[in-house]
Amino acid sequence: MGSLNYGGQAVMEGVMMRGEREWAVSVRAPSGEILQEHQALPAGYRSRWLKLPFLRGLISLWDSLGLGMRALLWSSDVALGEEEEVRFAGPLAWGTVAVSVLFGVGLFFLLPMLLTSLVDDRIETAILSNLVEGAVRLAIFVLYLVLIGLMPDIRRVFAYHGAEHKTINAYESGASLTPDSVAAYSRVHTRCGTGFMLVVLILFVLISSFLGRPSLALRLASRVVLIPIVSGIAYEIIKFSARHYERSRLVRAIMAPGLALQQLTTREPSADMLEVAIASLKTVLASEGLLEPDREAAPDVAQTGAALSEA
């Protein structure tokens, strides 16, 4: 069975895969060929801090945002037929990540709180107020996924998301990494970011219920402060659940809503999409010595030589 250290992300017309020491992003170019870049992960990914519970979740989440953004920008250039060198570093890199984080915090955490405050004087208890806020937050999250899923480009990204999951599921099951073999596997995965977000939203309701009903300003501040705390706890829950999913009925029951929600963020991929996901994973495995380059070779892949600059 494959290691549980492998994961990925869907990008524009492609898939990024990350291992223990290497990462690769493969994209289907307008010409039909697969273009690919791969690099060693920054030293921070092997830091001893990543072994500390709760803290490792925050570090991994922040680093993944930067890594994912670099892969997404590069894939967009390739998908649009622009093969220029991608420079995603310094203030531009972290500024882009910061804007993305602020958008997510505003939409999924602050907006539900502000909407709930409009009717808060009609809600009898603090616990009920937090439950209403949690329900509004979850509704906004699901509605957001439904609406963006109506966009043709996003539907293709969701299909590549399905290809990523199928490929990792096949690898972790010890199956052959070919499109025909990988296609038989599930497009949902226990370590998906969609499930992680759902756990975060649920934990937010539970933890914020103990904070009572402070003033609006204090409530705003508490929501911001809670985000890294809840994210660290959610990371550990997802990590634990993924390791015990097959052995525990309770874990499977707890994870069922998150897996069901992935029906909104994944689509059934085509064979050529599976080829792209497989190409990324095989490159990572080969670079880490887990797959011989001349065995089960990936589809024809062109190395672009474009630099995905470190943030």
N, C-alpha and C positions, 0 to 999 in steps of 0.2 A: 504493500500500500504506500502511496506517496506521502510525503511529509505534509504537515499542516501549516507549513510556513509559506505556502504559495497562495497568492491572491492576485487580483487584477482590477481593471477598470475599463469600461467601454469608452471609446473616444470617437471622434468623427471618422466614420468608415474604417474603424479599426479597434484594436484591443491592446491595452498595456498590461503586461504581466510582470510581477515582482517576486523575486525569490529571497533567499537569505543574504546573498551578496551582489546579485545582478538584477537589472531590470531591462525590459525590452518593450518597444512599442512597434506594432506592425499595422500598416494602413494599406487598403486597397486603393491604388492610384486610379485616376480617370482612364489611364491606358489599360488597366486590368491587371497589371503586375502588382506584387506586394512589395512595398518599400518598408524598410525597417531600420531602426536605430536601437542600439543597446549599449548600456554603460554599467560600470560598477556603481553600486549604491554608495552614497556618502558614508564616511566613517561613523557618523552619528547613528546610523542604523545598527551598528554593532556595539554601541555604547553599553556599559554596564547598567546605566540608568534605565535601559529598556527592559531590564529583568526585574525591576521593582514594580510590584502590583500597584494599580491605580495610576501611578506616575507614567508608566510605560504607555498607557492608553492615550494620555494627553500628548505625549511626544510623538507617538505614531500617527495620531490624527493630524497634528499640525504638519509633520513632515509629508504625510500622504497628500495633503492639500497642495503643497508646493510641487511635489512630484507629479501629481495628477494634472495640475495646471500646465506644467511644461509639456507633458504628453499630449494634452488636449490642444494646445496652441500649435504644436508641430503637426498633429494630425489634421488640423484645419487647413494649414498651408498645403499639405500634400493632397488632401481631398479636393482642394480648389485648384490644383495644378501649379502651385507656387512652391518651387524647390529652393527657396532662399534659406540662408542660415538663420536658425531660430535663436534669438538672444533673449533669454528670460532670466535675468539676474538682477541682483542688487535691489534698489528701490522699486523698480518696475515689478519684480517678482513678488516681493512681499506686499507691495501696494495692491496688486491684483488679488492676492490671497486675502488681504485684509478687507477689501471691498466685498469679496464673495462671502466672507464670514459675517460681515455686518449685515449684508442682505438677508442671510439665513437667520441670524439672530433677530433682526427686526420683524421678518415675516412670520417666523414660527414660534417666537417667544414673547416679544414685546407687543405685537399686534393683538394676539389673543388676550393678553392682560388688559390692554386698553379697551378692547371691545367689552370685556367682562365688567370693567369699571363703570361702564355706562348704565348697567342695570344692577350694580352691586348693592345699592340701597334697598333693593327689593328681595335680596337673598338673605335668608335668616342667619345662617351660621357661616363661620370662616371655612369649615371643611366643605360645605356645599358650594361656597364661592370658588374654592380651588378646583372642585370637581367640574363645575361649569367651565372654568377657564381651561381645564384640561380637555374637555369635550370640544370646545371651540378650537383649541390648538390642533387636536387630531383631525377635526373636520377640515381645517385649512390645509393641513398637510396632505390629506387624501385628495381634496379638490385640486390642489396644486399638481399632484401627480397625474390626475385624470386629465386636466387641461393641457399640460405640456405633452401628454401622450397623444393628443389630437394632432400635433404638428408632425408633418411627414419626416422631417430630418430627425426629430427626437424619436419617432417610432423606429427608425433605422438604428439609432444609438441603442435603444432598448433591445433590438434584435441582436446587436453585437454584445450587449450585456448578457443576453441569454447564451450566446456562443461562449463567452468567458466562463460562465457557470458550468455549462456542459463540459467544457474542456477540463476544468479543474476537478469536477466530479469524476470524470473518466480517469484522470491521472491518479486521483486518490483511491480509486477502486482498482488500480493496477491494469486498466484496459489499454489496448493499443491506441496510440494517438493518431487515428486516421478519421477523416470526416464521417465515414460510414459507422465506425465504432462509436465515436463521440456523440453522434446524433441521437443515439438511444438513451442517453442519460438526461437527467432532470435539468431544467433550466433554472431551478431555484437552488439556493445554497445557504447553509447554516451560518456562514460568516459574512453574508451580504450586508452592505452598508444600509440598505433599506430596513432590514431587521434591526440594525443598530439604532437607527433614528427612531423607530417605534419604541424600543426599550428606553431610549432617552426621554421620549415624550411621556411614557407611563411613569417612569421614575420621577419626573418633574412633578407630576400630580401628587405622588405619595410623599415626597420630601417637602414640597411647598405647603402641604396640608398642616405641617407642624409649625409653620411660621405665623399662623394666625392671619389677621387682616390688618396689616400696618397701613400707613399713609401711602398714597400713590407713588411718591418719590422713593420711599423705602422699598416698596414693592418692585419698582423698576430696578433699583440697585440689587435687590436680592435675586431677581431673575438672572441678571448678568453674572453675579457671583456664583450662582448655582450651576451655570453651564459647564465649566470645567470639572466641577465636582461630580456632577451627574454623568458627564461623558466618561470620566475615569471609571466609575462604577459600572456603567453600561458596557464598556470594553471588557471588563473582567467577566461580566455575565455572559456576553457573547462568546468569549474565549472558553469559558467553562462549559457552556451549553454545547458548543461545537464538538468538544472532546467527549461528551457524555451522551450525545444525541441518540446514538444507536443502542445504548445500554439502559436508558431510563425512559419509562413512559411519561413520568412527570415532566422531564426536560422536553420531550417531544410535544407534550400538551402546551407547555409554556411558550415554545417557539412557534407553534402552529399559526398564530396571527401574523407574525413577521414573515413566515414563509408564504402565507396566503397573500400578503400585501405585495410580494414580489411578482404576482401576476400582473400588477400594474406597471412595474418597472422593467419587465423582461418581455420579449416576444420570441416566437420560435424562429431561430436563425436558418438561413439558407446554407447550402454546402460550401459556397465560396466564403461566407462569413466564418464558418467553422475553420476553414483553411487558415484564415488570418489569425484567429485566436490560437490555433495549434502552432502556427509559426512562431508566435511570441513565446509561448510556453516552452517549446522545444529549444529555442535559442537560450532561454534562461537556464534550462536544465543542462544543456550542453556546456555552457560557460561555467557551470558549477560542478562539472564532472559527473553529472547524474544521467547523462545520455550521450552515447558516442555519436559524434557528428556524422559518421557515415552509416549509422543505423537508424532506421525510421526517419530518414531525412525529411526536413520540412519542404513544403512546396517551393517552387522557384521564388527566391527572395532576393531583392536587390538592396544592398547596403548603401544608404544615400551619402554617408560621409558628412551630413549636416550635423552641426553641434547643438545639442540641447544643453545649454549652459547651466551650470550649477547655480542655484539660488543663493 
